[in-house]
Amino acid sequence: MSEPSRAPMKIAFVLDDSIDRPDGVQQYVLTLGAHFTRQGHEVHYVCSDATRTDVTVHSLARNTAVAFNGNTLRIPLPTSRAALRDFLDRERYDVIHVQMPHSPLFAGRIVDEARRVQARTVRIVGTFLILPNGRVSEIGTRVLGRVQRRNLAKFDAFCGLSPAAGEFAGEALGIEAPFIPGAVDLEAYAAATPAPRADDRLRLVVLGRLVERKGAVELVQAIAGLAPEVRARLDVRLAGKGPLRERLEQQVAQAGLAEIVTFDGFVSEEDKPGYLSAADIAVFPATGGESFGIVLIEAMASGAGVVLGGANPGYLAVLGDRPEVSVDAIDIAAFTASLDRLIRDPALRAELHEHQTQRVRQFDVTVVGEQIMELYGA
């Protein structure tokens, strides 16, 4: 089916962080932006300090680092309203797409000044991207919503990256944010060449930041609980960097898993499709704080054998209702049992692979892009 023909638009993706960071928010806007560029639209990224030159970037703020929702984030320092007003008057965007929750000192000011400069000739939309990971981040988001009531009233439409994220946005900010998922470019991921393998052991791949809520500690405990003959069948690859690296290495050594567990460090965006494609089982055991599972759909799209994820609301929006592919990672016995079943049962892996191959189609950027275009009023 051919995509609808539309007049070219000038679109600004606004995020408080830098576009340089290899995180989920950046992947979300870059995937959509690349798709819209291919459709003939002009796409800009308006953010804090950044250095990349392969896309059109406007770095209009300086950042400082803070801890929030189980991550280390960089938030913008106050930005001159006059400078933002001059910038917006010069660029004259048709659509400003803000990643939320957003800072009143940068993205919030862009929204304010865009309304002053262009009144209602620019459409302002927002994607609500988070689920709180704990009481502190939940309270912080609710307080931010109260502070930004007037700013939120200047938006034309919102969406949530998962049903749970949209529901929380309604509770915390008083906005209506229907579910529009994250996206991958299926065509690009399908072309991935699997990373080379040294033997025929089952490859179990984990990719993500090495922080508490991503579940790497629980994964190692679950693997240690497998029978020795089952463990011996595995080639476990842990990819990512973060403060838990040294602790995880010690945990692996103490559990006698050094012969089957390899720490591969950071994997670039260019290498990610091939890395995931080589997995017989790709595991993302996050325990919470996930609004959506971009990396899960990347793994499915790359052709990974089976994608197993933590049973948190954001990941379940990707995985669906097949209990074999979701697990409460904190329940180590259940986690071990899930891994054991997938390792021992190749027929089940094949069935689940086919199911996920079909399911991932709904997250293709051509499908999601149409939903976003409707949000833009196009």
RANORBEL-V770998 format. One record per run of one state. SS is the DSSP state (@ for helix, = for strand, . for the rest). FROM is the first residue (numbers start at 1). LEN is the number of residues. Records with the same first field share a line. If there is no record, write none. Layout:
# RANORBEL-V770998
SS=FROM-LEN  FROM-LEN
This chain:
# RANORBEL-V770998
.=1-9  15-9  39-3  48-9  60-3  69-2  77-4  92-3  101-6  119-4  129-6  148-1  153-4  161-2  174-4  180-4  185-1  191-11  208-4  215-1  225-3  232-2  240-5  255-6  266-3  278-3  285-9  303-3  311-2  320-3  328-4  345-1  376-3
==10-5  42-6  57-3  63-6  71-6  95-6  123-6  157-4  178-2  184-1  202-6  234-6  261-5  281-4  306-5  326-2  364-1
@=24-15  81-11  107-12  135-13  149-4  163-11  186-5  212-3  216-9  228-4  245-10  269-9  294-9  313-7  323-3  332-13  346-18  365-11
